[in-house]
Amino acid sequence: MTLQEARKFALSLPEATEEPHFDFTSFRVGGKIFASAPPESEYLHVFVPEEFREAALARGSDFLEELHWGKRVVGLRVILPAAKAVEVHALLEQAWSHKAPKRLRALREAKE
C-alpha cells in the first residue's frame, strides 16, 4: 500500500480533511487528528484506542509497530509497503470513528 492510497481512503471518510501538522500531514475529522504521516515517508501513524491497538498487535502483524509519544503509546505506526489495504482501511476507519463527532458516527452507522 502507498501513502497516496491511504490518503485517498482517509479522505473518503465523512468530513475528513487533510491539513499540515508541523512537518507532517494530518488527517482530521471535526478538527481532531485521526492519522498523520511524515513527509516523503512509507509510514502512516494511526491514532486508534488502546483496545483496538492491542488487538491489532496481538494478531502478529508484521507491518505494525507501537507509536510512542514520550513514554506513552498513542497509536500504531503502519509500514505501508508491507501492509494490506483492507487492514489499513480498517485501522483508519477505527481511528476516524474514535475521533469523529457522535452525529457523524451515527450517520455512518445508519448507512451500514
C-alpha positions in Angstrom: 0.0 0.0 0.0 1.2 3.5 -0.6 0.6 6.8 1.2 -1.4 8.1 -1.7 -3.8 5.1 -1.5 -4.1 5.6 2.3 -4.7 9.3 1.7 -7.5 8.6 -0.8 -9.2 6.3 1.7 -8.8 8.6 4.7 -10.3 11.5 2.7 -13.3 9.3 1.6 -14.4 9.2 5.3 -17.2 11.6 6.1 -16.0 15.2 6.7 -12.3 14.1 6.7 -9.8 16.8 5.8 -6.0 16.9 5.2 -4.1 19.6 6.9 -0.4 20.3 7.8 0.8 19.4 11.3 4.3 20.8 11.7 6.4 18.9 9.1 3.7 16.1 8.9 0.5 15.9 7.0 -2.6 15.1 9.2 -6.0 13.6 8.5 -8.7 15.1 10.7 -12.4 14.9 11.5 -14.0 17.7 13.5 -10.6 19.3 13.9 -9.2 16.2 15.6 -6.3 14.2 14.2 -7.0 10.6 13.5 -3.9 9.8 11.4 -0.7 11.5 10.3 2.2 10.9 8.0 5.8 12.1 7.9 6.8 13.8 4.7 8.2 11.5 1.9 7.6 8.5 4.1 6.5 4.9 3.9 4.8 5.2 7.3 1.3 6.2 8.4 0.6 7.0 12.1 -2.9 5.9 13.1 -4.4 7.0 16.4 -6.6 4.1 17.5 -7.9 3.4 21.0 -5.8 1.1 23.2 -8.0 -2.0 23.0 -8.1 -1.8 19.2 -4.3 -1.2 19.1 -3.6 -4.2 21.3 -5.8 -6.5 19.3 -4.1 -5.4 16.1 -0.6 -6.0 17.5 -1.7 -9.4 19.0 -2.6 -10.7 15.6 1.2 -10.6 14.9 1.0 -8.1 12.1 4.4 -7.6 10.6 3.5 -4.2 9.3 2.5 -2.6 12.6 4.6 -1.0 15.4 3.6 0.8 18.6 3.6 4.6 18.1 5.2 6.4 21.1 4.7 9.9 22.3 7.3 10.2 25.0 6.8 7.1 27.2 3.1 6.7 26.2 1.9 4.5 23.3 -0.6 6.7 21.4 -1.3 4.7 18.3 0.2 2.5 15.6 2.9 3.1 13.0 1.9 1.3 9.8 4.7 0.3 7.5 2.8 0.9 4.3 4.7 -1.2 1.7 4.2 -4.3 3.9 0.5 -3.5 4.7 -2.6 -4.8 3.1 -5.2 -2.2 2.0 -8.0 -3.9 3.8 -6.2 -3.8 7.1 -5.1 -0.1 6.7 -8.7 0.8 5.8 -9.9 -0.9 9.0 -7.4 1.0 11.1 -8.3 4.3 9.5 -12.0 3.7 10.0 -11.4 2.8 13.7 -9.3 5.9 14.2 -11.8 8.1 12.4 -14.7 6.6 14.4 -12.8 7.3 17.7 -12.3 11.0 16.9 -15.5 11.8 14.9 -18.4 13.6 16.5 -21.3 11.4 17.6 -23.6 12.8 14.8 -21.1 11.6 12.1 -20.7 8.2 13.7 -24.5 7.8 13.9 -24.8 8.8 10.2 -22.2 6.3 9.2 -23.7 3.5 11.2 -27.1 4.2 9.8 -25.7 3.7 6.2 -24.2 0.3 7.2 
